Amino acid sequence: MITGVGHIAYTVKDLDATLDFYCNKLGFQKMFSLKNDDGEIWIQYIKVAHGQFIEFFPETAGGKWYDDMNYRHIALHTDNIHEDVERLRSLGVKINVEVTEGLDGSFQAWVNDPDGNPIELMQLTEKSLQNGND
């Protein structure tokens, strides 16, 4: 039985910029790294929530940059999207799409990480279709 998302993995061009964005701006926790035979970080894990992680493969440590990836976006739940958007803006993060109500009844806003990967910030509401409401 599938019970949730274990991790999402990205190859990144600049691990320091990526960690700054995901840890210092989005507020996730740097967990552990795995190193290759040369002692370079091969995979860096950050914790999103209990049992949920994002893996980053630095391009410099042999990670392959894929131009033809089918990655679309990651959605991160928030309990106060307006507050989070203002906090991110104050940290210098460009807000690509301001808070709007989506067709699913949820609030959403959009940013990009340092590699240009789109991130949807999403706040569920009583009207959100994800809640099973009609």
C-alpha positions, 0 to 999 in steps of 0.5 A, a space after each residue: 500500500 502506498 502511504 505518501 511521498 518518500 522523496 523527490 530528487 533533483 540534479 542541481 547546478 549550485 548546491 549551496 544556492 539550493 540549500 540556502 533556498 530550501 532551508 533558509 527561505 522555505 524553512 526545511 531542515 538539512 538532514 544528511 549527505 551521501 558522498 561519492 568515492 572522491 569524498 564529494 557530496 553525491 546526494 544531499 537530503 533535506 527533510 520536508 516533514 516526517 518521512 518526506 525528503 528532497 534529494 539533491 544531486 550536485 551536478 559537480 559530483 557527477 549528477 547528470 543535468 537532464 534537459 528533457 526531464 518531464 518534471 512539472 512542479 512540486 506543490 508545498 502545502 502551507 497553512 497561511 499562504 499570504 504570510 508565507 508569500 510575504 516572508 519569501 518576498 522579504 527574503 528576496 524570493 521572486 513571486 512569479 504568480 501572486 496568490 490566486 484561487 485555483 479551479 480546485 478551490 485552493 489558494 496558490 502562488 508560484 516561485 522558482 528554486 535557484 535552478 528554475 524548478 517551479 514550486 506551487 505554494 498551496 493552501 487548502 480551503 473548505 472548498 478545496 476539491 482535495 478535501 472530497 467536497 463537491 
